[in-house]
Amino acid sequence: MLDQSTTPTYDIEDAVLTRYQAGAKEHEPSLCCPTEYQDVHYLDVIPDEILTKDYGCGDPTRYAKEGDVVVDLGSGAGKNCYMVAQKVGATGKVIGVDFNDVMLDLARSYQQEIGDKIGFYNTEYVKGKIQDLKLPLDKLQAWIQENPITSVEQITNYEAEADRLRSESPLIADESVDLVISNCVLNLVKPADKKQLFQEIYRVLKKGGRAVISDIVCDEVPTDKIMNDPELWSGCISGAFLEVEFLQMFEDAGFYGVEILSRETEPWQTIDGIEFRSMTLRAYKGKEGICLERNQAVVYKGPWKQVQDDDGHTYFRAIAWQFAIKLSTF
Ligand SMILES: C[S@@+](CC[C@H](N)C(=O)[O-])C[C@H]1O[C@@H](n2cnc3c(N)ncnc32)[C@H](O)[C@@H]1O
């Protein structure tokens, strides 16, 4: 990831928005990498128009469970949402978040048809930036129409309204979600907002909730040439996470049990000798706080001599450990 000092001079958000507005209208084959989905029967009810405008790079959908409330960050045409909708069933719910009206319109245009086919209507598509999941952009837009900003002084009113909306009608409320998924979107967020992005994922998850994210990672820091190419940024390359950094961002936001679920052996692209590939990882929320004595013992069976957990406990092979553990969802 870029640090602040190397942030490109072009407007990253504008480059991303423009590219995916076009990608919602016409299929763009070069955007993001081909993916195999596990539960392919869920694709049967999804119209071709959505299937062809799939710009994902992994399959986070397979980790949804019946009854889950799921948020899909950067939901695009809605393919992942419509797959998960079937998986979570009538008792669950899926909220797709995107900042792109053209994609939102496309996804929404099939809600009725797909709901009719599966027998329930449990999808919702909302306009927001994934790094600011409190701010409902439709409501803010309506306010701006009523209160046009024509002077610097009025920016203060705009900022006050945005803060009011964040606190009084958040787009996604605190601790309201069982599972956050995302497919090839986190890399697109500008460097200055990436830390807040992970904090937002953490905020919206319930205690015990989990994030399953498919995204593009790289094995070396991208060169300046790559960084300064808006096509490569919007094409999911320049903003790719260094592999170790991707996991660290989750840990820094408070997640635990961070696990690589899949990592493509073959790179999707190699540019300037740097390999860019798809990775899917899972991370949990909800283990913070003091350790509690629960009268439980653990025996680590191997094959390694010893392993260490996220709390710093070291388990030696075949030696029973009795200790105070933190509440865990494992
Ligand atoms: C690579 S596409 C992936 C779409 C979808 N997840 C899929 O698998 O087909 C990226 C999507 O994320 C949206 N997006 C990019 N940056 C965003 C941001 N900061 N906030 C909200 N949506 C964003 C784009 O408009 C686009 O629909």
The ligand as a Tripos MOL2 file, in Angstrom:
@<TRIPOS>MOLECULE
LIG
   27    29     1     0     0
SMALL
NO_CHARGES

@<TRIPOS>ATOM
      1 C1        -13.9710   -4.4160   -8.9020 C.3       1 LIG1
      2 S1        -15.6680   -3.9720   -8.7740 S.3       1 LIG1
      3 C2        -16.2680   -5.3430   -7.8280 C.3       1 LIG1
      4 C3        -17.7580   -5.4540   -7.8340 C.3       1 LIG1
      5 C4        -18.3310   -6.7020   -7.1810 C.3       1 LIG1
      6 N1        -17.8310   -6.8730   -5.8350 N.3       1 LIG1
      7 C5        -18.0400   -7.9420   -8.0030 C.2       1 LIG1
      8 O1        -17.5140   -8.9020   -7.4380 O.co2     1 LIG1
      9 O2        -18.3820   -7.9630   -9.1770 O.co2     1 LIG1
     10 C6        -15.6160   -2.6230   -7.6140 C.3       1 LIG1
     11 C7        -16.9680   -2.0530   -7.1880 C.3       1 LIG1
     12 O3        -16.7680   -1.3150   -5.9860 O.3       1 LIG1
     13 C8        -17.2930   -0.0200   -6.1020 C.3       1 LIG1
     14 N2        -16.4190    0.8560   -5.2910 N.ar      1 LIG1
     15 C9        -15.1250    1.1460   -5.4980 C.ar      1 LIG1
     16 N3        -14.6440    1.9250   -4.5250 N.ar      1 LIG1
     17 C10       -15.6730    2.1400   -3.6630 C.ar      1 LIG1
     18 C11       -15.8110    2.8770   -2.4460 C.ar      1 LIG1
     19 N4        -14.7780    3.5430   -1.9240 N.pl3     1 LIG1
     20 N5        -17.0070    2.8700   -1.8320 N.ar      1 LIG1
     21 C12       -18.0620    2.2030   -2.3650 C.ar      1 LIG1
     22 N6        -17.9950    1.4940   -3.5100 N.ar      1 LIG1
     23 C13       -16.8020    1.4530   -4.1510 C.ar      1 LIG1
     24 C14       -17.2910    0.2770   -7.5840 C.3       1 LIG1
     25 O4        -18.2670    1.2380   -7.9340 O.3       1 LIG1
     26 C15       -17.5920   -1.0920   -8.1760 C.3       1 LIG1
     27 O5        -18.9590   -1.3300   -8.2790 O.3       1 LIG1
@<TRIPOS>BOND
     1     1     2 1
     2     2     3 1
     3     2    10 1
     4     3     4 1
     5     4     5 1
     6     5     6 1
     7     5     7 1
     8     7     8 2
     9     7     9 1
    10    10    11 1
    11    11    12 1
    12    11    26 1
    13    12    13 1
    14    13    14 1
    15    13    24 1
    16    14    15 ar
    17    14    23 ar
    18    15    16 ar
    19    16    17 ar
    20    17    18 ar
    21    17    23 ar
    22    18    19 1
    23    18    20 ar
    24    20    21 ar
    25    21    22 ar
    26    22    23 ar
    27    24    25 1
    28    24    26 1
    29    26    27 1
@<TRIPOS>SUBSTRUCTURE
     1 LIG1         1 GROUP 0 **** ****
